[in-house]
């Protein structure tokens, strides 16, 4: 692998570990008596396990892989947006820590106040970070700590 790609993977891993999040811009709001518009942003962070399960259920209901999604042309993206736009905004809303705001309100806000390019980039970024590979060491250690598993010295008799 190229050294630049390895550095990029390490940087993304460090960001995920630190749970820095990805900041997404919303449409700017014009405030009276202020020269510049108000810039609002939402931060997408690594969700809890319950939210990851909700996101996985929603993504599986779409019936498309990430490779198929990335390969869509403009017309395909518009068809995807028309058919699955609410699900996409819900998945993005589930990645944002918002204990004070219901998911349905936040997903509506994302649909109406965030540009499609940002939604698409956020979705692609999150789907690449989400997966089962972080759980593999946990599963391995659980297998090794299993008290019901036969040990090497107990291979024949079992006791």
N, C-alpha and C positions, 0 to 999 in steps of 0.2 A: 504494500500500500504506500501511497505517497505520504510524505511527512506532513504536508499541509492537511490532508484528510484526517490523519491520526490526531493532529492538534485540534482540529475542528470537533472530532468525536470526543476528545478529552474535555474540551471547553463545554460542550453541551452536557456531558456527564456531570461536570462540576456545577453547572447552573441548575441541573435537575436535583443534585444532592443538596445544594444550598436553598433550593426552592425559591430562587430569585423571581421566577415568573417571566411572562412575556407581556409587555405593556402594549395595548391596542388603542389607537386613537379613535375617537368618535367624531361626528360632525361638529364643527365649531359653532358656538352659540354667540350671537350678537347681544351684548348687554348694553342697555341705555347708559349714557354718560361715561362710556369707556371707549377709548380709541381702538384698542385691539379686541378681537373676539375672544371669548373664553374657551380655552382648550381643555376638553375633558378626555380622560383616558380610563380604561378598565384594564386590570391586570389579571391575566390568565395564569393560574398556578396549578401545580400538581394536585388533583382532587383526592378526596378520601376514597377508601375502598368501596363504600356504598355508592358514591357518585361514579366511580369507574365502572361498576356493574351497570348502573343506569345508562351510562354512555355506551357501553358494549351492547346492551340490549337495543338501544336506539340505532346504533350503527349496523347491527345485524339485521334490523328491520328494513334498512335501505337496500340490502342485497347487492352490494358492490364492494370490490376490493380497492385498496389505496392505489394500486397500479392502474386499475381501470379509471379511477377518478382523475389521476394525473394525466392520463392519455386523452382525456376528452378535449375536443376542439371547442370553439366559442359556442356553436349551436348546441353541442352536447352539454356544455356547462349551463347554458340558459334553460335547457330542458330539465337538467338535474335540479337547478334552483327552483323552477316552477313546481316540480314534483316533491322535492324533499327540503325546501327552504326552511320550513318550521322546525324540522328535525335537526337540521344543521345549526340553527340558532340556539336550539335547546342544548345540543352537545357543547357548544361554546359557552353557554351560560352555566352549565354544570361544572366547568373548569374554573369558574371565578368564585372566590370565597365571598359570599354575600349572605351572611346570617341575618341581615336586616331587611332583605328584599326577596320575595318569592321568585322561584325559577321562571315561572310563566311571565312575570313582569319584566325580569331581566332579559329573557329571550325576545320579548316584544321590543324592548329598547334596543337590543342588538340588531334586530331586523330593520327597524325604522331609522336608526341613527348611526349605523356603521356601514362603511363602504363594502361592496362585495369583494373587492380585492383583499381587504384586510380579513374578512371572514374566511375567505378561501385559504389565505396564508396561515391564519391561526389554526384552522382545521387540519391542514397538512402537517404543520409543526407538531400539533398535539398527537395526531395519530402515529407519527413516527416515534414519539417519546413513550407512548403507551404500549404496553405489551407484557408478556409473562416472563421475559428474561430476568428482570430483577428478582423474581420469586424463586428462581432455580437454586441459588445457594440455600435458601430457607428450606426448600423441599429436600435437598440433599442432606442437610443437617438433621432434619426431622427423621429421615430414613435411618441415619446412623445412630440416632438417639432412641430408636424404637426398642423398648425393652422386650417385646415379643419376638424380635428377630433372632434367629439362631446365630450364635457366635461361632468363630472358627474352630474352637476346641470342642464344640458341641455338634459337629456336623453329622455324625452318624446316628447317635442315639437320640439327640434332641433334648437331653436333660443332663 
